[in-house]
Amino acid sequence: MKPGSRDKAYPVLISGTELAELKKLTWSMAEAFGLDRRIEEYKGQRPIGLYRWDLECLLEVIEMELHEMEARPGRASRKYLTLKALHDRLSELCAKAFADLEDHTR
């Protein structure tokens, strides 16, 4: 998807174990218009600019993984806690992106 003139990229730094766990989930981003490739190539050294639809996709992918992990024992595992923390950060950023969108449409 090509961003329009009013679409804003939101910078977010994802590194360390958060990035490692996110990269394991790129297989489920196949229909995300290159987001899977961007995440695979991302090194976590500088913030990556994510658009509103990128944030939504990442949240969906992480939520699916978290729900799967909740169905299995070991919910308090390091992987679960890492993905939950990333989900919470991206969720806040996504809420900001949609608030900004509403401000522009008024």
C-alpha positions as CSV (number, residue, x, y, z in Angstrom):
1,M,0.0,0.0,0.0
2,K,1.4,3.4,-0.9
3,P,0.9,6.1,1.7
4,G,-1.0,9.2,0.8
5,S,0.1,12.8,1.5
6,R,-1.7,12.9,4.8
7,D,-0.5,9.5,6.0
8,K,2.0,9.7,8.8
9,A,4.7,7.2,9.7
10,Y,5.1,6.6,13.4
11,P,8.7,5.8,14.5
12,V,9.2,3.0,16.9
13,L,12.3,1.3,18.0
14,I,12.0,-2.5,18.3
15,S,15.2,-4.3,19.3
16,G,16.6,-7.1,21.3
17,T,14.3,-9.9,22.3
18,E,11.2,-8.0,21.1
19,L,12.7,-7.9,17.6
20,A,13.8,-11.5,17.7
21,E,10.3,-12.7,18.7
22,L,8.7,-10.5,16.1
23,K,10.9,-11.8,13.3
24,K,9.7,-15.3,14.2
25,L,6.1,-14.2,13.3
26,T,6.8,-12.7,9.9
27,W,5.5,-15.8,8.1
28,S,2.0,-14.7,9.2
29,M,2.4,-11.2,7.6
30,A,2.4,-12.6,4.0
31,E,-0.5,-10.4,2.9
32,A,0.9,-7.2,4.5
33,F,2.3,-5.5,1.4
34,G,6.0,-5.9,2.2
35,L,5.8,-5.5,6.0
36,D,7.1,-9.0,6.5
37,R,10.2,-8.1,4.4
38,R,10.7,-4.8,6.2
39,I,10.6,-6.6,9.6
40,E,13.0,-9.3,8.3
41,E,15.5,-6.7,7.1
42,Y,15.1,-4.4,10.1
43,K,18.2,-4.4,12.4
44,G,16.7,-2.6,15.4
45,Q,19.4,0.1,15.4
46,R,17.2,3.0,14.5
47,P,13.4,3.5,14.8
48,I,11.4,2.0,12.0
49,G,8.5,4.1,10.6
50,L,5.2,2.3,10.7
51,Y,2.0,3.5,9.2
52,R,-1.4,2.9,10.8
53,W,-2.1,-0.2,8.7
54,D,1.4,-1.6,9.6
55,L,0.6,-1.2,13.3
56,E,-2.8,-2.9,12.9
57,C,-1.1,-5.8,11.1
58,L,1.6,-6.2,13.8
59,L,-1.0,-6.1,16.5
60,E,-3.1,-8.8,14.9
61,V,-0.1,-11.1,14.4
62,I,1.0,-10.6,18.0
63,E,-2.5,-11.1,19.4
64,M,-2.9,-14.4,17.5
65,E,0.4,-15.6,19.0
66,L,-0.5,-14.4,22.5
67,H,-3.8,-16.2,22.3
68,E,-2.1,-19.4,21.2
69,M,0.4,-19.1,24.0
70,E,-2.5,-18.5,26.5
71,A,-4.0,-21.8,25.4
72,R,-0.8,-23.6,26.3
73,P,0.8,-23.9,29.8
74,G,3.6,-21.5,30.6
75,R,1.8,-18.3,30.1
76,A,4.4,-16.3,32.2
77,S,7.2,-17.4,29.9
78,R,9.8,-14.9,28.8
79,K,8.5,-15.1,25.2
80,Y,4.9,-14.3,26.3
81,L,6.1,-11.4,28.5
82,T,8.2,-10.0,25.7
83,L,5.4,-10.1,23.1
84,K,2.9,-8.7,25.6
85,A,5.1,-5.7,26.3
86,L,5.6,-5.1,22.5
87,H,1.9,-5.5,22.0
88,D,1.1,-2.9,24.7
89,R,3.6,-0.4,23.2
90,L,2.3,-0.8,19.6
91,S,-1.3,-0.7,20.9
92,E,-0.6,2.8,22.4
93,L,1.0,4.0,19.2
94,C,-1.9,2.6,17.1
95,A,-4.4,4.5,19.3
96,K,-2.4,7.7,18.7
97,A,-2.4,7.1,15.0
98,F,-6.1,6.7,14.9
99,A,-6.6,9.8,17.1
100,D,-4.4,11.7,14.7
101,L,-6.5,10.4,11.8
102,E,-9.7,11.6,13.5
103,D,-8.2,15.1,14.1
104,H,-7.4,15.4,10.3
105,T,-10.9,14.4,9.2
106,R,-12.6,17.0,11.3
